[in-house]
Amino acid sequence: MENMEKKLRLAVIGCGSIAEIAHFPAIKKHPGVELTAVCDFHEKRAEEAASVHGAKAWFTDYRKLLDTCKLDAVIIATPNNWHRNMVIAAANHGVHILVEKPMAVTNGEAWAMVEACKKNHVKLMVGCDRRYWTHNQWAKKLIDDGVIGQVLMSRSCLHEHWYNYQNHVAKTDFRLDVKATGGAAINDTGAHAIDLLTWLNGSKVKRAVGVAERLAMPETYTRNDDTALLMVEFENGAYGTVSCNRFSPAVNQNTELCGTQGTIFTATDATNPFQSWPMAVYTDRKYTSESLPFELKNYRWPELFWVEDQIDEHVRNRWIPICPPRFPNNYERMMEHFFDCIINDREPLTSGEDGARAVEVMCAVHKSMETGGWVDLPLKEEIVPRGYEPLPYEN
Ligand SMILES: NC(=O)c1ccc[n+]([C@@H]2O[C@H](COP(=O)([O-])OP(=O)(O)OC[C@H]3O[C@@H](n4cnc5c(N)ncnc54)[C@H](O)[C@@H]3O)[C@@H](O)[C@H]2O)c1
């Protein structure tokens, strides 16, 4: 930012559901941020968003917005196929960017976005909000501190029927249109699970294999995949699996990390009778109640430990259910981090490179369906997912 005394001048492009849920509320809450302009090619939605959220100007063409307004940062929350052109245009205008997940549809698009931001010295952050849930951040810290030893095997899943979001929350039907998305279970929900698992493992994906197919929904509803299963090998030798679907009426997002000295579970969107806490940790490392990591000591439930700690010198080895504070929520923390990165010149946790690597995994799965085997990363060619029709490049 040129002048730290001034408010950060921000625009939102795409005034749909996620902008309403995550972006506008966070902008309103932050005293150092001003909503300079909004853009949506649905004219009424743009006008309404400007009026409700107090933007000084509204546009239906993002290029006009970028040419007209003096901005520090922009949030891009449009359908996936628009991300590439919009990010590169914003970068060429010297504006910092938060782009929603999946960052792009093809690996070629994703790396072109990263390059444009590098060239223009602007920050690029991807809206992978799962990393900003407190329990996932605590899991990362506990893993990095060695509480469960070396993670060798892990899995992350996100199972959620189309109808939950598509019928009740989304403002448009773009998710159903394979020409605009290039996938659904594999890259809409998969973008979250792949990113989360990679980050928690602390290593890059070396190779991937998997399937992404439409098993549940009729072609008249969508041509996108609704079932995706994949396996990855990380550079550090560990293995992970990701499963996502768009047909389970019971929502389930959970992640399990198996280490040589323990296991961590986290559950984000919902819990079920088999996993009724947002987080659980088993560690066979020896802790006293004094040496127990902060997160385990202060957020252990139920409160049986107040007696156990008197009886046992060492904390008993057993599953420790943990209920971290719920607020500020994942989106608030993600947005706060984005503003902080710009105002205080920090590097985003969910960087453009991370987003591009996740897109590589999704594209590798498409490639592996053709070859029937593992696909090495980084990819050597651009993979265009089945049915995807990239927009003409505007820049
Ligand atoms: N991080 C998350 O948890 C999360 C959740 C939902 C959506 N998303 C992502 O956010 C993006 C948007 O999803 P959504 O659910 O808000 O969609 P949506 O259908 O609710 O809204 C999309 C909006 O973009 C507008 N739009 C489309 N093309 C445009 C263009 N060329 N210029 C300007 N406006 C345009 C539409 O008119 C609509 O208002 C997607 O990439 C999606 O994957 C992320």
The ligand as an SDF file (V2000), in Angstrom:
LIG
                    3D

 44 48  0  0  0  0  0  0  0  0999 V2000
  -14.1480  -20.5730   -0.1880 N   0  0  0  0  0  0  0  0  0  0  0  0
  -15.3460  -21.1070   -0.1860 C   0  0  0  0  0  0  0  0  0  0  0  0
  -15.7540  -21.7520    0.7730 O   0  0  0  0  0  0  0  0  0  0  0  0
  -16.2520  -20.8910   -1.3750 C   0  0  0  0  0  0  0  0  0  0  0  0
  -17.6290  -21.0800   -1.2290 C   0  0  0  0  0  0  0  0  0  0  0  0
  -18.4400  -20.8220   -2.3220 C   0  0  0  0  0  0  0  0  0  0  0  0
  -17.8880  -20.4340   -3.5300 C   0  0  0  0  0  0  0  0  0  0  0  0
  -16.5470  -20.3120   -3.6610 N   0  0  0  0  0  0  0  0  0  0  0  0
  -15.9460  -19.9370   -4.9660 C   0  0  0  0  0  0  0  0  0  0  0  0
  -16.2990  -18.5920   -5.2720 O   0  0  0  0  0  0  0  0  0  0  0  0
  -16.5580  -18.4490   -6.6650 C   0  0  0  0  0  0  0  0  0  0  0  0
  -17.9950  -17.9240   -6.8380 C   0  0  0  0  0  0  0  0  0  0  0  0
  -18.9100  -18.8600   -6.2950 O   0  0  0  0  0  0  0  0  0  0  0  0
  -20.3430  -18.4020   -5.7270 P   0  0  0  0  0  0  0  0  0  0  0  0
  -20.8870  -19.5360   -4.9610 O   0  0  0  0  0  0  0  0  0  0  0  0
  -20.2430  -17.0870   -5.0450 O   0  0  0  0  0  0  0  0  0  0  0  0
  -21.1640  -18.2520   -7.0880 O   0  0  0  0  0  0  0  0  0  0  0  0
  -22.5450  -17.5410   -7.3340 P   0  0  0  0  0  0  0  0  0  0  0  0
  -23.2010  -18.1920   -8.4680 O   0  0  0  0  0  0  0  0  0  0  0  0
  -23.3200  -17.4260   -6.0520 O   0  0  0  0  0  0  0  0  0  0  0  0
  -22.0960  -16.0480   -7.7090 O   0  0  0  0  0  0  0  0  0  0  0  0
  -21.2420  -15.7570   -8.7910 C   0  0  0  0  0  0  0  0  0  0  0  0
  -21.4290  -14.2880   -9.1270 C   0  0  0  0  0  0  0  0  0  0  0  0
  -20.4830  -13.9200  -10.1220 O   0  0  0  0  0  0  0  0  0  0  0  0
  -21.1580  -13.1080  -11.1090 C   0  0  0  0  0  0  0  0  0  0  0  0
  -20.4100  -13.2010  -12.3680 N   0  0  0  0  0  0  0  0  0  0  0  0
  -20.3040  -14.2390  -13.2240 C   0  0  0  0  0  0  0  0  0  0  0  0
  -19.4760  -13.9250  -14.2520 N   0  0  0  0  0  0  0  0  0  0  0  0
  -19.0810  -12.6510  -14.0450 C   0  0  0  0  0  0  0  0  0  0  0  0
  -18.2590  -11.7520  -14.7550 C   0  0  0  0  0  0  0  0  0  0  0  0
  -17.6570  -12.1050  -15.8960 N   0  0  0  0  0  0  0  0  0  0  0  0
  -18.0630  -10.5130  -14.2610 N   0  0  0  0  0  0  0  0  0  0  0  0
  -18.6520  -10.1280  -13.1070 C   0  0  0  0  0  0  0  0  0  0  0  0
  -19.4680  -10.9250  -12.3920 N   0  0  0  0  0  0  0  0  0  0  0  0
  -19.6660  -12.1810  -12.8590 C   0  0  0  0  0  0  0  0  0  0  0  0
  -22.5480  -13.7250  -11.1730 C   0  0  0  0  0  0  0  0  0  0  0  0
  -23.4910  -12.8480  -11.7680 O   0  0  0  0  0  0  0  0  0  0  0  0
  -22.8160  -13.9930   -9.6880 C   0  0  0  0  0  0  0  0  0  0  0  0
  -23.3710  -12.8770   -9.0420 O   0  0  0  0  0  0  0  0  0  0  0  0
  -16.3030  -19.8200   -7.2940 C   0  0  0  0  0  0  0  0  0  0  0  0
  -15.0030  -19.8830   -7.7920 O   0  0  0  0  0  0  0  0  0  0  0  0
  -16.4770  -20.7730   -6.1170 C   0  0  0  0  0  0  0  0  0  0  0  0
  -15.7620  -21.9850   -6.2710 O   0  0  0  0  0  0  0  0  0  0  0  0
  -15.7190  -20.5080   -2.6000 C   0  0  0  0  0  0  0  0  0  0  0  0
  1  2  1  0
  2  3  2  0
  2  4  1  0
  4  5  1  0
  4 44  2  0
  5  6  2  0
  6  7  1  0
  7  8  2  0
  8  9  1  0
  8 44  1  0
  9 10  1  0
  9 42  1  0
 10 11  1  0
 11 12  1  0
 11 40  1  0
 12 13  1  0
 13 14  1  0
 14 15  2  0
 14 16  1  0
 14 17  1  0
 17 18  1  0
 18 19  2  0
 18 20  1  0
 18 21  1  0
 21 22  1  0
 22 23  1  0
 23 24  1  0
 23 38  1  0
 24 25  1  0
 25 26  1  0
 25 36  1  0
 26 27  1  0
 26 35  1  0
 27 28  2  0
 28 29  1  0
 29 30  1  0
 29 35  2  0
 30 31  1  0
 30 32  2  0
 32 33  1  0
 33 34  2  0
 34 35  1  0
 36 37  1  0
 36 38  1  0
 38 39  1  0
 40 41  1  0
 40 42  1  0
 42 43  1  0
M  CHG  2   8   1  16  -1
M  END
$$$$
